[in-house]
Amino acid sequence: MTEPTWQLVAPASDIKPDEPKKYKVAGEEIALYNVDGDIYCTDNICTHAYASMADGFQDGEEIECPLHEGRFNIKTGEGLCAPIVDDLKTFEVKVEGGDVFVKI
């Protein structure tokens, strides 16, 4: 297994509040979120069923799965309600020179 490295994902200006975006980077399907001006990253696929989290409804620091309405904390990946039993994987994010980098 290789060590995680910083991967360029997108311009920070592309990640708007309450408008998650999905990307495929280094073999991972991820979602980026803007929460109060800070960028966060999780796996894009819900842990309960195969659904894109970027297609879900973002409300502040929570993202709701579009398939079964389970919610996760965007900052921590914690599953917040049924039917969620497993947390979302989160990734470290940094913004440099107006670009978003994710450690994958």
Beta strands, then each sheet from edge to edge (+ up, - down):
strand 1: 6-11
strand 2: 21-25
strand 3: 28-35
strand 4: 38-43
strand 5: 57-59
strand 6: 62-64
strand 7: 71-73
strand 8: 90-91
strand 9: 93-96
strand 10: 99-103
sheet 1: 1+ 10- 9+
sheet 2: 2+ 3- 4+ 8-
sheet 3: 5+ 6- 7+
end
